[in-house]
Amino acid sequence: MAKTKTQTFLFILFTIFSISTLTTTATKNHRFARALSPAKIGIKAEKLSHLHFYFHDIISGKNVTAVRVAEAPGTKTSPTIFGAVNVIDDPLTIKPELSSERVGSAQGIFAAASQSEFAFATTINFVFTSGKFNGSTLSVLGRNSVFSNIRELPIVGGTGVFRFARGYAQAHTYSRENNGNAVVEYNVYVFHY
């Protein structure tokens, strides 16, 4: 019995020593996170910006900007095209006409993710190529119920001027042609530094 108590005591002592050593080593040698001053990385006062532009989704014709890259076995018979995955590189313009001034591109993926309605799981990067946002991006991730009048999608981040961005985008189908091509009006409200 004395031997068992001694073994238990030694085991507990060894365990405490091991945890103490690991904790000390981890905090001294393997530091992967630390607190920073926002000013140290150039963060100033937060701003709220409103962006307004038109998104041109061209699925047929000469200059297609949205293509299907995958589909499920039942996609063609599904009333909601469930399982279809499309990749886009759609122009963004100031006015609804494709010939108006271009401000960037919407690049991303639309996946038909509902069996009951025409709705996409949407991942888009708005890539800006002109004006004060040239070279910056905004990242959108959310659900896009295409036939709803106004769809709201969250802004989950960005780059350049839009580092640490957060906000939301409202999408409204401005026009849709019989061939499936569509123009979508976007109002984006974004907090950034």
JONORRA-V781995 format. One record per residue. N is the residue number from 0. PHI is phi in degrees with one decimal (NA if undefined). NEAR is the number of other C-alpha atoms within 12 Angstrom. D_FIRST is the distance of its C-alpha to the first C-alpha in whole Angstrom. Layout:
BEGIN
n;phi;near;d_first
N;PHI;NEAR;D_FIRST
N;PHI;NEAR;D_FIRST
END
This chain:
BEGIN
n;phi;near;d_first
0;NA;7;0
1;-64.4;8;4
2;-65.1;9;5
3;-66.1;10;5
4;-64.6;11;6
5;-64.6;12;9
6;-63.3;13;10
7;-62.6;14;11
8;-61.0;14;12
9;-65.0;14;14
10;-62.5;14;15
11;-64.2;14;17
12;-61.9;14;18
13;-62.7;14;20
14;-62.8;14;21
15;-62.6;14;23
16;-61.5;14;24
17;-62.6;14;26
18;-63.7;14;27
19;-61.4;14;29
20;-65.3;15;30
21;-62.4;15;32
22;-63.7;15;33
23;-63.4;14;35
24;-63.7;13;36
25;-63.9;14;37
26;-75.0;14;39
27;-84.6;12;41
28;-106.6;12;42
29;-121.5;12;42
30;-78.2;12;44
31;-114.7;9;46
32;-142.6;10;47
33;-153.0;8;49
34;-77.7;9;51
35;-127.3;10;55
36;-82.2;10;58
37;-54.1;13;60
38;-64.2;10;63
39;-63.7;9;62
40;-109.5;12;62
41;85.7;15;66
42;-82.2;19;65
43;-112.7;15;68
44;-65.3;11;68
45;-73.9;18;68
46;-119.0;19;71
47;-116.3;18;72
48;-116.4;22;74
49;-114.6;17;76
50;-112.9;28;77
51;-133.0;25;80
52;-157.2;35;81
53;-119.1;37;81
54;-109.8;43;79
55;-108.6;42;81
56;-96.5;39;79
57;-109.7;32;82
58;-105.3;25;81
59;-146.5;18;84
60;108.8;15;87
61;-72.6;9;88
62;-106.9;16;85
63;-64.6;22;82
64;-118.1;27;79
65;-135.3;31;77
66;-131.6;26;75
67;-80.2;24;73
68;-113.1;16;71
69;-161.2;20;69
70;-156.7;21;69
71;-83.7;18;67
72;-55.6;12;68
73;-96.7;16;69
74;-58.9;21;71
75;-65.2;15;74
76;-100.1;14;74
77;-80.6;20;72
78;-67.1;17;75
79;-111.5;23;72
80;49.0;28;72
81;-50.5;28;68
82;97.8;28;66
83;-75.7;31;69
84;-124.7;26;68
85;-118.5;32;71
86;-111.1;27;71
87;-125.4;30;73
88;-144.3;28;75
89;-92.0;36;78
90;-66.7;37;80
91;-113.0;38;80
92;-128.5;32;83
93;-72.8;28;85
94;-115.9;22;87
95;-68.6;27;87
96;-79.5;21;89
97;-60.2;24;87
98;-78.8;14;90
99;-74.2;17;89
100;-56.0;19;87
101;-87.9;26;84
102;-114.0;32;81
103;163.3;31;78
104;-138.3;33;76
105;-106.1;37;74
106;-118.5;30;72
107;171.8;30;69
108;-131.9;32;68
109;-118.0;39;69
110;-121.9;37;67
111;-67.4;35;68
112;-117.2;29;65
113;-124.2;23;66
114;-91.0;19;67
115;-111.2;14;69
116;-150.3;19;71
117;-81.1;24;72
118;-141.4;27;69
119;-114.1;32;68
120;-83.6;27;65
121;-116.8;31;66
122;-128.9;30;65
123;-131.6;35;68
124;-112.2;34;69
125;-83.6;41;72
126;-105.6;32;73
127;-89.8;32;76
128;-126.1;21;78
129;-151.6;18;81
130;69.4;15;81
131;-70.4;15;79
132;-99.6;23;76
133;-52.7;20;77
134;89.1;21;74
135;-100.6;27;72
136;-133.5;33;70
137;-123.7;42;68
138;-108.0;35;66
139;-117.2;37;66
140;-143.6;28;63
141;178.8;28;64
142;-98.8;30;66
143;-120.8;34;69
144;-85.7;28;71
145;-53.6;31;74
146;-90.6;20;77
147;-75.7;18;76
148;-59.9;16;78
149;-122.4;20;76
150;-109.9;26;72
151;-115.1;26;70
152;-125.4;32;68
153;-76.1;31;65
154;-89.0;34;65
155;-109.4;28;62
156;164.3;28;63
157;-178.3;30;65
158;-133.7;24;66
159;64.3;23;69
160;-58.9;29;70
161;-99.6;34;68
162;-59.0;27;65
163;65.4;27;62
164;-66.4;30;65
165;-153.1;28;64
166;159.5;29;67
167;-151.9;28;68
168;-120.5;36;71
169;-106.8;33;74
170;-111.2;34;75
171;-136.9;29;79
172;-70.6;28;80
173;-77.8;25;84
174;-155.8;23;85
175;-140.6;21;85
176;-94.3;17;87
177;-60.0;11;88
178;-81.2;13;86
179;97.2;17;83
180;-63.4;26;83
181;-141.2;31;82
182;-116.7;30;83
183;-117.0;38;80
184;-87.2;31;80
185;-118.1;32;77
186;-117.0;27;77
187;-116.1;30;74
188;-116.8;28;72
189;-137.8;33;70
190;-87.7;27;68
191;-156.2;29;68
192;-104.0;24;68
END
